[in-house]
């Protein structure tokens, strides 16, 4: 599935990544690695737009979480399916969720270990807990592909690995920007390294040698 074909990506008229060509095979788990500012978020945004243009159902975990702080964790999770229904149904769901909707959202919160905080406003939660709510919302949405911008960055490595397994089991295809090389190796089938406005490497995860990651993060 060719998603990008010789495009320049950037923002405010300034290219960040040039002449980018990228295809994703359904079933792949792709990890993007690179220093801050290397273009991971820019690439993820372009890939999401391309996936949506192909009428694929995409679940998103943005870097800023995009939660409604005054609403409970459970209601933020329910928002993952709002575009499946009309405005009246959505308003009713957010005011007084049905028993089945609440049960489904609680199930997804359980997958990220937050059942006991379901009715807490997300503004009262820690950064790591908010990140897990955003992931639970993506799990609740479901779909063909999950696109995540550092979706595991605020949790400890052991918990991050468990959450990565939840993502792997829930979505046929995944594209995640990650900061932890070990988690990327454990999760991904393919790893793309970005540096200085270009793709430094694009390899099967089991072929990523330590020297490549050292070169990726070297100044």
Residue frames as a rotation matrix with the C-alpha (Angstrom) as fourth column:
UNK 1
0.590 0.807 0.000 0.00
0.807 -0.590 0.000 0.00
0.000 0.000 -1.000 0.00
UNK 2
-0.460 -0.787 0.411 1.88
0.791 -0.573 -0.213 3.06
0.403 0.227 0.887 -1.29
UNK 3
0.415 0.634 -0.652 1.10
0.878 -0.468 0.103 5.89
-0.240 -0.615 -0.751 1.10
UNK 4
0.602 -0.311 -0.736 3.74
-0.212 -0.950 0.228 8.45
-0.770 0.019 -0.638 0.14
UNK 5
0.466 -0.396 0.791 5.47
0.829 0.507 -0.235 8.74
-0.309 0.766 0.564 -3.21
UNK 6
-0.320 -0.762 0.563 8.19
0.892 -0.443 -0.091 11.34
0.319 0.473 0.821 -3.61
UNK 7
0.637 0.637 0.434 6.66
0.421 -0.759 0.496 14.02
0.646 -0.133 -0.752 -1.38
UNK 8
-0.658 -0.713 0.243 8.25
0.197 -0.474 -0.858 16.74
0.727 -0.517 0.452 0.74
UNK 9
0.397 0.786 -0.473 6.77
0.690 0.084 0.718 17.04
0.604 -0.612 -0.510 4.23
UNK 10
-0.764 -0.637 -0.106 6.99
0.539 -0.540 -0.646 19.95
0.355 -0.551 0.756 6.61
UNK 11
0.326 0.861 -0.390 5.09
0.943 -0.327 0.068 22.83
-0.069 -0.389 -0.918 8.19
UNK 12
0.614 0.021 -0.789 4.94
0.158 -0.983 0.097 26.62
-0.773 -0.184 -0.607 7.81
UNK 13
0.941 -0.149 -0.303 6.48
-0.335 -0.299 -0.893 26.24
0.043 0.943 -0.331 4.37
UNK 14
0.009 -0.992 0.122 9.67
-0.999 -0.003 0.045 24.64
-0.044 -0.122 -0.992 5.71
UNK 15
0.492 0.153 -0.857 10.37
-0.397 0.916 -0.065 21.06
0.775 0.372 0.511 4.53
UNK 16
0.372 -0.342 0.863 11.25
-0.855 0.236 0.462 18.61
-0.362 -0.909 -0.205 7.29
UNK 17
-0.121 -0.340 0.933 11.46
0.120 0.928 0.353 15.44
-0.985 0.155 -0.071 5.23
UNK 18
-0.038 0.009 -0.999 12.24
-0.852 -0.523 0.028 15.51
-0.522 0.852 0.028 1.51
UNK 19
-0.182 -0.018 -0.983 11.39
-0.879 0.451 0.154 13.21
0.441 0.892 -0.097 -1.39
UNK 20
-0.574 -0.003 0.819 9.76
-0.643 0.621 -0.448 10.67
-0.508 -0.783 -0.359 0.89
UNK 21
-0.121 0.515 -0.849 8.53
-0.709 0.554 0.437 7.36
0.695 0.654 0.298 -0.49
UNK 22
-0.822 -0.129 0.555 6.86
-0.537 0.503 -0.678 4.96
-0.192 -0.855 -0.482 1.87
UNK 23
-0.066 0.785 -0.616 4.65
-0.537 0.493 0.685 1.91
0.841 0.376 0.389 1.48
UNK 24
-0.510 0.022 0.860 3.07
-0.812 0.319 -0.489 -0.03
-0.285 -0.947 -0.145 4.33
UNK 25
-0.634 0.294 -0.715 2.05
-0.194 0.835 0.515 -3.66
0.748 0.466 -0.472 4.03
UNK 26
0.362 0.819 0.445 -1.14
-0.753 -0.024 0.658 -4.57
0.549 -0.573 0.608 5.93
UNK 27
0.884 -0.019 -0.467 -0.13
0.254 0.858 0.447 -6.57
0.392 -0.514 0.763 8.99
UNK 28
-0.139 -0.989 0.057 3.10
0.530 -0.122 -0.839 -4.69
0.836 -0.086 0.541 9.59
UNK 29
0.828 0.184 -0.530 3.94
0.549 -0.461 0.697 -3.09
-0.116 -0.868 -0.483 12.91
UNK 30
0.208 -0.728 0.653 6.11
0.604 -0.430 -0.671 -0.09
0.769 0.534 0.350 12.09
UNK 31
0.572 -0.139 -0.808 8.15
0.694 -0.443 0.568 1.84
-0.437 -0.886 -0.157 14.65
UNK 32
0.603 -0.401 0.690 9.58
0.276 -0.706 -0.652 5.26
0.748 0.584 -0.315 13.83
UNK 33
0.474 -0.552 -0.686 12.77
0.816 -0.017 0.577 6.15
-0.330 -0.834 0.442 15.69
UNK 34
-0.001 -0.571 0.821 14.77
0.667 -0.612 -0.425 9.37
0.745 0.548 0.381 15.74
UNK 35
-0.785 -0.356 -0.508 15.83
0.616 -0.535 -0.578 12.30
-0.066 -0.767 0.639 17.83
UNK 36
0.186 0.821 -0.539 13.34
0.640 -0.518 -0.568 15.02
-0.746 -0.240 -0.622 18.76
UNK 37
0.266 -0.001 -0.964 12.76
-0.445 -0.887 -0.122 17.19
-0.855 0.461 -0.237 15.70
UNK 38
-0.731 -0.628 0.268 13.68
-0.102 0.489 0.866 14.47
-0.675 0.606 -0.421 13.23
UNK 39
-0.649 0.524 -0.551 10.23
-0.743 -0.284 0.606 14.54
0.161 0.803 0.574 11.62
UNK 40
-0.958 0.278 -0.063 8.45
0.285 0.942 -0.177 11.62
0.010 -0.187 -0.982 13.27
UNK 41
-0.336 0.886 -0.320 5.30
0.301 -0.221 -0.928 13.61
-0.893 -0.408 -0.192 14.07
UNK 42
-0.210 0.193 -0.959 5.27
-0.779 -0.625 0.044 15.18
-0.590 0.756 0.282 10.61
UNK 43
-0.838 -0.155 -0.523 5.54
-0.467 0.698 0.542 11.76
0.282 0.699 -0.657 8.98
UNK 44
-0.823 0.568 -0.007 2.83
0.466 0.668 -0.580 10.27
-0.325 -0.480 -0.815 11.19
UNK 45
-0.189 0.775 -0.604 0.44
-0.167 -0.631 -0.757 13.08
-0.968 -0.042 0.249 10.27
UNK 46
-0.326 0.006 -0.945 1.01
-0.930 -0.181 0.320 12.54
-0.169 0.984 0.065 6.56
UNK 47
-0.957 -0.045 -0.288 0.60
-0.109 0.972 0.210 8.78
0.270 0.232 -0.934 6.87
UNK 48
-0.598 0.797 -0.081 -2.66
0.379 0.193 -0.905 9.18
-0.706 -0.572 -0.418 8.81
UNK 49
-0.084 0.572 -0.816 -4.03
-0.611 -0.677 -0.411 11.52
-0.787 0.464 0.406 6.14
UNK 50
-0.564 -0.206 -0.800 -3.09
-0.805 0.354 0.476 9.03
0.185 0.912 -0.365 3.42
UNK 51
-0.972 0.228 -0.059 -4.71
0.235 0.932 -0.277 6.14
-0.008 -0.283 -0.959 5.30
UNK 52
-0.340 0.892 -0.297 -7.93
0.140 -0.264 -0.954 8.11
-0.930 -0.366 -0.035 5.84
UNK 53
-0.221 0.214 -0.952 -7.99
-0.863 -0.497 0.088 9.01
-0.454 0.841 0.294 2.14
UNK 54
-0.776 -0.081 -0.625 -8.15
-0.421 0.805 0.419 5.27
0.469 0.588 -0.659 1.45
UNK 55
0.196 0.968 0.158 -11.27
-0.726 0.036 0.687 4.97
0.659 -0.249 0.710 3.64
UNK 56
-0.265 -0.331 -0.906 -9.46
0.393 0.820 -0.415 2.95
0.880 -0.466 -0.088 6.28
UNK 57
0.852 0.512 0.108 -10.57
0.068 -0.312 0.948 3.16
0.519 -0.800 -0.301 9.89
UNK 58
-0.173 -0.984 0.051 -7.71
0.294 -0.101 -0.951 4.74
0.940 -0.150 0.306 11.80
UNK 59
0.832 0.287 -0.475 -7.32
0.527 -0.144 0.837 5.01
0.172 -0.947 -0.271 15.57
UNK 60
0.193 -0.750 0.633 -5.08
0.122 -0.622 -0.774 7.84
0.973 0.227 -0.029 16.73
UNK 61
0.636 -0.141 -0.759 -3.04
0.758 -0.073 0.649 8.41
-0.147 -0.987 0.061 19.87
UNK 62
0.617 -0.403 0.676 -1.67
0.158 -0.778 -0.608 11.97
0.771 0.482 -0.416 19.50
UNK 63
-0.367 -0.885 -0.285 1.34
0.537 0.048 -0.842 13.15
0.759 -0.462 0.458 21.44
UNK 64
-0.818 0.084 0.570 -0.72
-0.410 -0.779 -0.474 15.72
0.404 -0.621 0.671 23.37
UNK 65
-0.894 0.440 0.084 -3.39
0.296 0.722 -0.625 13.06
-0.335 -0.534 -0.776 24.13
UNK 66
-0.787 0.611 0.091 -6.24
-0.311 -0.519 0.796 15.38
0.534 0.598 0.598 22.89
UNK 67
-0.507 0.613 -0.606 -8.41
0.820 0.558 -0.123 14.60
0.263 -0.559 -0.786 25.91
UNK 68
0.136 0.606 0.783 -11.22
-0.022 -0.789 0.614 16.74
0.990 -0.101 -0.094 27.29
UNK 69
-0.733 -0.679 -0.024 -9.83
-0.038 0.077 -0.996 17.54
0.679 -0.730 -0.082 30.76
UNK 70
-0.548 0.569 0.614 -13.14
-0.837 -0.382 -0.393 18.17
0.010 -0.729 0.685 32.50
UNK 71
0.480 0.758 -0.441 -14.67
-0.758 0.611 0.226 14.87
0.442 0.226 0.868 31.38
UNK 72
0.533 -0.221 0.817 -14.12
-0.537 0.658 0.528 11.54
-0.654 -0.720 0.231 33.08
UNK 73
-0.625 -0.779 0.044 -11.73
-0.539 0.473 0.697 8.93
-0.564 0.412 -0.716 31.78
UNK 74
-0.406 0.535 0.741 -14.69
0.503 0.808 -0.307 6.80
-0.763 0.248 -0.597 30.76
UNK 75
0.658 0.722 -0.212 -16.33
0.240 -0.468 -0.851 9.57
-0.714 0.509 -0.481 28.75
UNK 76
0.127 -0.701 -0.701 -13.06
-0.821 -0.472 0.323 10.37
-0.557 0.534 -0.636 27.02
UNK 77
-0.776 -0.363 0.515 -12.82
-0.089 0.873 0.480 6.71
-0.624 0.327 -0.710 26.02
UNK 78
0.073 0.906 0.417 -16.39
0.583 0.301 -0.755 6.80
-0.809 0.298 -0.506 24.69
UNK 79
0.459 0.081 -0.885 -15.36
-0.426 -0.854 -0.299 9.67
-0.779 0.515 -0.357 22.41
UNK 80
-0.630 -0.767 0.127 -13.39
-0.298 0.389 0.872 7.17
-0.718 0.511 -0.473 20.34
UNK 81
-0.683 0.432 0.589 -16.61
0.692 0.642 0.330 6.14
-0.236 0.633 -0.737 18.59
UNK 82
-0.214 0.668 -0.713 -18.43
0.122 -0.706 -0.698 9.46
-0.969 -0.237 0.070 18.34
UNK 83
-0.484 0.022 -0.875 -18.07
-0.769 -0.487 0.413 9.71
-0.417 0.873 0.253 14.57
UNK 84
-0.978 0.206 0.024 -19.94
0.199 0.895 0.399 6.41
0.060 0.395 -0.917 14.23
UNK 85
-0.209 0.952 -0.222 -23.21
0.968 0.169 -0.186 8.03
-0.139 -0.254 -0.957 15.32
UNK 86
0.093 0.371 0.924 -25.26
0.524 -0.808 0.271 11.20
0.847 0.458 -0.270 15.01
UNK 87
-0.571 -0.402 0.716 -25.15
-0.217 -0.767 -0.604 14.22
0.792 -0.500 0.350 17.30
UNK 88
0.283 0.767 0.576 -28.18
-0.818 -0.121 0.563 13.28
0.501 -0.630 0.593 19.42
UNK 89
0.840 -0.034 -0.542 -26.93
0.184 0.957 0.224 9.77
0.511 -0.288 0.810 20.09
UNK 90
-0.145 -0.986 -0.085 -23.51
0.535 -0.006 -0.845 11.13
0.832 -0.168 0.529 20.98
UNK 91
-0.370 0.074 0.926 -24.92
-0.573 -0.803 -0.164 13.72
0.731 -0.592 0.340 23.36
UNK 92
0.700 0.695 0.165 -26.97
-0.594 0.439 0.674 11.04
0.396 -0.570 0.720 25.08
UNK 93
0.595 -0.546 -0.590 -23.92
0.464 0.832 -0.303 8.78
0.656 -0.093 0.749 25.33
UNK 94
-0.449 -0.854 0.261 -21.76
0.284 -0.414 -0.865 11.46
0.847 -0.314 0.428 26.95
UNK 95
-0.207 0.445 0.871 -24.47
-0.792 -0.599 0.118 12.58
0.575 -0.665 0.477 29.38
UNK 96
0.163 0.326 0.931 -25.72
-0.804 0.591 -0.066 9.16
-0.572 -0.738 0.358 30.39
UNK 97
-0.610 -0.472 -0.637 -23.95
-0.771 0.541 0.337 6.22
0.186 0.696 -0.694 28.71
UNK 98
0.547 0.766 -0.339 -26.02
-0.680 0.642 0.354 3.12
0.489 0.037 0.872 28.13
UNK 99
0.675 -0.262 0.690 -25.14
-0.447 0.599 0.665 0.03
-0.587 -0.757 0.287 30.12
UNK 100
0.775 -0.371 0.512 -23.56
0.583 0.732 -0.351 -1.59
-0.244 0.571 0.784 27.06
UNK 101
0.632 -0.562 0.534 -21.54
0.085 -0.635 -0.768 1.52
0.770 0.531 -0.353 26.13
UNK 102
0.543 -0.417 0.728 -20.27
-0.830 -0.400 0.390 1.88
0.128 -0.816 -0.563 29.68
UNK 103
0.750 -0.242 0.616 -19.34
-0.074 0.894 0.441 -1.80
-0.657 -0.377 0.653 29.84
UNK 104
0.761 -0.470 0.447 -17.41
0.612 0.292 -0.735 -1.55
0.215 0.833 0.510 26.57
UNK 105
0.518 -0.575 0.633 -15.51
-0.318 -0.816 -0.482 1.54
0.794 0.049 -0.606 27.71
UNK 106
0.611 -0.266 0.746 -14.73
-0.750 0.107 0.652 -0.05
-0.253 -0.958 -0.134 31.08
UNK 107
0.855 -0.292 0.428 -13.38
0.345 0.937 -0.050 -3.10
-0.387 0.191 0.902 29.27
UNK 108
0.572 -0.663 0.483 -10.96
0.461 -0.227 -0.858 -0.93
0.679 0.713 0.176 27.31
UNK 109
0.462 -0.402 0.790 -9.91
-0.721 -0.689 0.071 0.97
0.516 -0.602 -0.609 30.43
UNK 110
0.821 -0.146 0.552 -9.22
-0.304 0.707 0.639 -2.40
-0.484 -0.692 0.536 32.04
UNK 111
0.809 -0.517 0.279 -6.83
0.565 0.553 -0.612 -3.22
0.162 0.653 0.740 29.20
UNK 112
0.101 -0.797 0.595 -4.68
0.144 -0.580 -0.802 -0.25
0.984 0.167 0.056 30.21
UNK 113
-0.397 -0.312 -0.863 -5.12
0.792 0.359 -0.494 -0.78
0.464 -0.880 0.105 33.96
UNK 114
-0.962 0.005 0.274 -7.40
-0.092 -0.948 -0.305 2.16
0.258 -0.319 0.912 34.72
UNK 115
-0.263 0.934 -0.240 -10.76
0.526 0.348 0.776 0.65
0.809 0.078 -0.583 35.67
UNK 116
-0.024 0.252 -0.967 -10.66
0.997 -0.068 -0.043 2.15
-0.076 -0.965 -0.249 39.14
UNK 117
-0.650 -0.259 -0.715 -10.22
0.275 -0.956 0.097 5.66
-0.709 -0.134 0.693 37.71
UNK 118
-0.530 0.444 0.723 -13.02
0.843 0.179 0.508 5.44
0.096 0.878 -0.469 35.15
UNK 119
0.480 0.864 0.151 -15.14
0.814 -0.503 0.291 8.18
0.327 -0.017 -0.945 36.72
UNK 120
0.124 -0.532 -0.837 -12.29
0.595 -0.635 0.492 10.55
-0.794 -0.559 0.238 37.57
UNK 121
0.960 0.112 -0.257 -11.88
-0.100 -0.721 -0.686 13.72
-0.263 0.684 -0.681 35.50
UNK 122
0.625 -0.760 0.178 -8.78
0.724 0.479 -0.497 13.32
0.292 0.439 0.849 33.37
UNK 123
0.389 -0.493 0.778 -7.46
-0.194 -0.870 -0.454 16.71
0.901 0.025 -0.434 34.55
UNK 124
0.645 -0.127 0.754 -6.90
-0.762 -0.033 0.646 15.07
-0.057 -0.991 -0.118 37.95
UNK 125
0.938 -0.275 0.209 -4.85
0.279 0.960 0.014 12.21
-0.205 0.046 0.978 36.52
UNK 126
0.127 -0.974 -0.190 -1.09
-0.042 -0.196 0.980 11.99
-0.991 -0.116 -0.066 36.12
UNK 127
-0.028 -0.233 -0.972 0.57
-0.929 -0.352 0.112 12.33
-0.368 0.906 -0.207 32.73
UNK 128
-0.927 -0.366 -0.083 1.06
-0.373 0.873 0.314 8.58
-0.043 0.322 -0.946 32.46
UNK 129
-0.507 0.822 0.261 -2.55
0.405 0.494 -0.769 7.92
-0.761 -0.284 -0.584 33.37
UNK 130
0.268 0.590 -0.761 -3.76
-0.435 -0.631 -0.642 10.44
-0.860 0.503 0.088 30.80
UNK 131
-0.461 -0.513 -0.724 -1.63
-0.880 0.158 0.448 8.75
-0.116 0.843 -0.525 28.18
UNK 132
-0.967 0.127 0.222 -3.25
0.118 0.992 -0.054 5.44
-0.227 -0.026 -0.974 29.01
UNK 133
-0.037 0.986 -0.162 -6.72
0.139 -0.155 -0.978 7.01
-0.990 -0.058 -0.132 28.72
UNK 134
0.103 0.011 -0.995 -5.78
-0.862 -0.497 -0.095 8.20
-0.496 0.868 -0.041 25.22
UNK 135
-0.844 -0.436 -0.313 -4.66
-0.532 0.757 0.381 4.67
0.071 0.488 -0.870 24.37
UNK 136
-0.682 0.669 0.296 -7.88
0.344 0.650 -0.677 3.20
-0.645 -0.360 -0.674 25.80
UNK 137
0.182 0.734 -0.655 -9.83
-0.380 -0.561 -0.735 5.60
-0.907 0.383 0.176 23.58
UNK 138
-0.273 -0.360 -0.892 -7.94
-0.961 0.061 0.269 4.28
-0.043 0.931 -0.363 20.55
UNK 139
-0.994 -0.054 0.097 -8.58
-0.060 0.996 -0.061 0.68
-0.093 -0.066 -0.993 21.63
UNK 140
-0.291 0.957 0.001 -12.28
0.182 0.056 -0.982 1.55
-0.939 -0.286 -0.191 22.01
UNK 141
0.157 0.307 -0.939 -12.36
-0.798 -0.521 -0.303 3.00
-0.582 0.796 0.163 18.52
UNK 142
0.164 -0.191 0.968 -10.62
0.304 0.943 0.135 0.00
-0.938 0.272 0.213 16.97
UNK 143
0.683 0.154 -0.714 -9.96
-0.559 -0.519 -0.647 -0.11
-0.470 0.841 -0.268 13.26
UNK 144
0.939 -0.342 -0.027 -7.63
0.193 0.592 -0.783 -1.20
0.283 0.730 0.622 10.50
UNK 145
-0.031 -0.989 0.146 -4.62
0.584 -0.137 -0.801 0.79
0.811 0.060 0.581 11.68
UNK 146
0.809 0.116 -0.576 -3.45
0.541 -0.530 0.653 2.56
-0.230 -0.840 -0.492 14.83
UNK 147
0.159 -0.743 0.650 -1.24
0.438 -0.537 -0.721 5.62
0.885 0.400 0.240 14.46
UNK 148
0.850 0.137 -0.509 0.48
0.527 -0.175 0.832 6.67
0.025 -0.975 -0.221 17.68
UNK 149
0.329 -0.733 0.595 2.86
-0.038 -0.640 -0.768 9.54
0.943 0.230 -0.239 18.41
UNK 150
-0.716 -0.682 0.150 4.92
-0.272 0.075 -0.959 8.43
0.643 -0.728 -0.239 21.42
UNK 151
0.251 0.966 0.057 1.92
-0.464 0.069 0.883 6.59
0.849 -0.248 0.466 22.93
UNK 152
0.710 -0.039 -0.703 4.05
0.491 0.743 0.455 4.84
0.504 -0.668 0.547 25.58
UNK 153
-0.063 -0.893 0.445 6.48
0.220 -0.447 -0.867 7.57
0.973 0.044 0.225 26.55
UNK 154
-0.108 0.081 0.991 5.00
-0.746 -0.665 -0.027 8.42
0.657 -0.742 0.132 29.97
UNK 155
0.879 0.398 0.264 4.94
-0.474 0.663 0.579 4.92
0.056 -0.634 0.771 31.44
UNK 156
0.102 -0.892 0.441 7.73
-0.729 0.235 0.643 2.71
-0.677 -0.387 -0.626 32.77
UNK 157
-0.532 -0.423 -0.733 9.36
-0.843 0.339 0.417 0.19
0.073 0.840 -0.537 30.40
UNK 158
-0.959 0.186 0.216 7.63
0.131 0.960 -0.246 -2.87
-0.253 -0.208 -0.945 31.86
UNK 159
-0.079 0.984 -0.162 4.20
0.211 -0.142 -0.967 -1.26
-0.974 -0.110 -0.196 31.60
UNK 160
-0.020 0.002 -1.000 5.06
-0.827 -0.562 0.016 0.09
-0.562 0.827 0.013 28.14
UNK 161
-0.891 -0.351 -0.289 5.81
-0.453 0.739 0.499 -3.41
0.038 0.576 -0.817 26.91
UNK 162
-0.667 0.717 0.205 2.49
0.487 0.627 -0.608 -4.71
-0.564 -0.305 -0.767 28.26
UNK 163
0.185 0.745 -0.640 0.64
-0.138 -0.626 -0.768 -1.85
-0.973 0.231 -0.013 26.56
UNK 164
-0.412 -0.402 -0.818 2.53
-0.866 -0.107 0.489 -2.51
-0.284 0.909 -0.304 23.33
UNK 165
-0.983 0.104 0.154 1.21
0.129 0.978 0.162 -6.08
-0.134 0.179 -0.975 23.48
UNK 166
-0.153 0.979 -0.138 -2.32
0.389 -0.069 -0.919 -4.69
-0.908 -0.194 -0.370 23.84
UNK 167
0.115 0.121 -0.986 -1.80
-0.699 -0.696 -0.167 -2.58
-0.706 0.708 0.004 20.71
UNK 168
-0.791 -0.508 -0.340 -0.36
-0.601 0.541 0.588 -5.55
-0.115 0.670 -0.734 18.83
UNK 169
-0.838 0.481 0.258 -3.33
0.425 0.872 -0.244 -7.74
-0.342 -0.095 -0.935 19.69
UNK 170
-0.046 0.914 -0.403 -5.96
0.310 -0.370 -0.876 -5.08
-0.950 -0.165 -0.266 18.95
UNK 171
0.524 0.213 -0.824 -4.88
-0.549 -0.656 -0.519 -3.76
-0.651 0.724 -0.227 15.54
UNK 172
0.852 -0.187 0.488 -3.92
0.445 0.750 -0.490 -5.59
-0.274 0.635 0.722 12.34
UNK 173
0.150 -0.781 0.607 -1.48
0.755 -0.306 -0.580 -2.80
0.638 0.545 0.544 11.40
UNK 174
0.775 0.048 -0.630 0.32
0.532 -0.588 0.609 -0.26
-0.341 -0.808 -0.481 13.58
UNK 175
0.124 -0.749 0.651 2.51
0.582 -0.476 -0.659 2.78
0.804 0.460 0.377 12.96
UNK 176
0.890 0.170 -0.424 4.03
0.457 -0.351 0.818 4.19
-0.010 -0.921 -0.390 16.13
UNK 177
0.223 -0.838 0.497 6.68
-0.254 -0.542 -0.801 6.79
0.941 0.053 -0.334 16.87
UNK 178
0.880 0.025 -0.475 8.62
0.403 0.491 0.772 5.42
0.252 -0.871 0.422 19.85
UNK 179
0.603 -0.691 0.399 11.45
-0.704 -0.696 -0.142 6.72
0.376 -0.195 -0.906 22.00
UNK 180
0.234 -0.465 0.854 12.57
-0.691 0.538 0.483 3.42
-0.684 -0.703 -0.196 23.52
UNK 181
-0.234 -0.416 -0.879 14.64
-0.942 0.321 0.099 1.29
0.240 0.851 -0.467 21.16
UNK 182
-0.967 -0.146 0.208 14.11
-0.210 0.920 -0.332 -1.87
-0.143 -0.364 -0.920 23.23
UNK 183
-0.171 0.975 0.139 10.31
-0.073 0.128 -0.989 -1.46
-0.982 -0.180 0.049 23.10
UNK 184
0.268 0.227 -0.936 10.54
-0.898 -0.292 -0.328 -0.80
-0.348 0.929 0.126 19.36
UNK 185
-0.654 -0.588 -0.476 12.52
-0.714 0.688 0.131 -4.00
0.251 0.425 -0.870 18.83
UNK 186
-0.887 0.318 0.334 10.06
0.044 0.780 -0.625 -6.03
-0.459 -0.539 -0.706 20.91
UNK 187
-0.036 0.983 -0.177 6.95
-0.069 -0.179 -0.981 -4.57
-0.997 -0.023 0.075 19.28
UNK 188
0.309 0.222 -0.925 7.73
-0.776 -0.503 -0.379 -3.81
-0.550 0.835 0.017 15.67
UNK 189
0.603 -0.169 0.779 8.20
0.504 0.838 -0.209 -5.96
-0.618 0.519 0.591 12.61
UNK 190
0.222 -0.484 0.846 9.78
0.841 -0.345 -0.418 -3.00
0.494 0.804 0.331 10.79
UNK 191
0.387 -0.175 -0.905 11.78
0.641 -0.654 0.401 -0.05
-0.662 -0.736 -0.141 12.10
UNK 192
0.461 -0.184 0.868 12.34
0.685 -0.547 -0.480 3.22
0.563 0.816 -0.126 10.27
UNK 193
0.048 -0.543 -0.838 15.03
0.851 -0.418 0.319 5.61
-0.523 -0.729 0.442 11.49
UNK 194
0.724 0.255 0.641 14.78
0.568 -0.747 -0.345 9.33
0.391 0.614 -0.686 10.68
UNK 195
0.204 -0.705 -0.680 17.70
0.671 -0.405 0.621 11.74
-0.713 -0.582 0.390 10.84
UNK 196
-0.570 -0.548 -0.612 18.57
0.054 -0.768 0.638 15.08
-0.820 0.331 0.467 9.25
UNK 197
-0.040 0.687 -0.726 15.47
-0.750 -0.500 -0.432 15.20
-0.660 0.527 0.536 7.08
UNK 198
-0.105 0.008 -0.994 15.80
-0.853 0.513 0.094 11.76
0.511 0.859 -0.047 5.58
UNK 199
0.928 0.352 0.125 15.25
-0.372 0.842 0.391 8.07
0.033 -0.409 0.912 6.20
UNK 200
0.012 -0.986 0.169 18.53
-0.988 0.014 0.152 6.80
-0.152 -0.169 -0.974 7.61
UNK 201
-0.964 -0.246 -0.097 17.36
-0.261 0.945 0.199 3.17
0.043 0.217 -0.975 7.58
UNK 202
0.134 0.991 -0.003 14.25
-0.990 0.134 -0.053 1.11
-0.052 0.011 0.999 6.96
UNK 203
-0.668 -0.595 -0.446 14.76
-0.563 0.797 -0.219 -2.45
0.486 0.105 -0.868 8.16
UNK 204
0.386 0.642 -0.663 13.03
0.095 0.687 0.721 -5.54
0.918 -0.341 0.204 9.53
UNK 205
0.747 -0.025 0.665 13.23
-0.610 -0.426 0.668 -5.23
0.266 -0.904 -0.334 13.31
UNK 206
0.873 -0.398 0.280 15.38
0.152 0.769 0.621 -8.35
-0.463 -0.500 0.732 13.66
UNK 207
0.398 -0.763 0.510 18.01
0.866 0.128 -0.484 -6.83
0.304 0.634 0.712 11.37
UNK 208
0.779 -0.077 0.622 18.53
-0.140 -0.989 0.052 -3.63
0.611 -0.127 -0.781 13.35
UNK 209
0.133 -0.843 -0.522 22.12
0.785 0.411 -0.463 -3.69
0.605 -0.348 0.716 14.58
UNK 210
0.466 0.015 -0.885 23.23
0.776 -0.487 0.401 -1.58
-0.424 -0.873 -0.238 17.57
UNK 211
-0.617 -0.781 -0.091 25.58
0.624 -0.556 0.549 0.42
-0.479 0.282 0.831 15.32
UNK 212
-0.465 0.520 0.716 22.59
0.620 -0.386 0.683 1.70
0.632 0.762 -0.143 13.37
UNK 213
0.636 0.742 -0.212 20.80
0.665 -0.388 0.638 3.02
0.391 -0.547 -0.740 16.42
UNK 214
0.119 -0.689 -0.715 24.03
0.753 -0.406 0.517 4.57
-0.647 -0.600 0.471 17.69
UNK 215
-0.818 -0.408 0.405 24.38
0.574 -0.533 0.622 6.43
-0.038 0.741 0.670 14.37
UNK 216
-0.033 0.913 0.406 20.72
0.722 -0.259 0.642 7.46
0.691 0.314 -0.651 14.52
UNK 217
0.829 0.449 -0.334 21.04
0.539 -0.480 0.692 9.24
0.150 -0.754 -0.640 17.86
UNK 218
-0.164 -0.947 -0.277 24.58
0.920 -0.248 0.304 10.56
-0.356 -0.205 0.912 17.45
UNK 219
0.572 0.313 -0.758 24.80
0.162 -0.949 -0.269 14.35
-0.804 0.031 -0.594 17.05
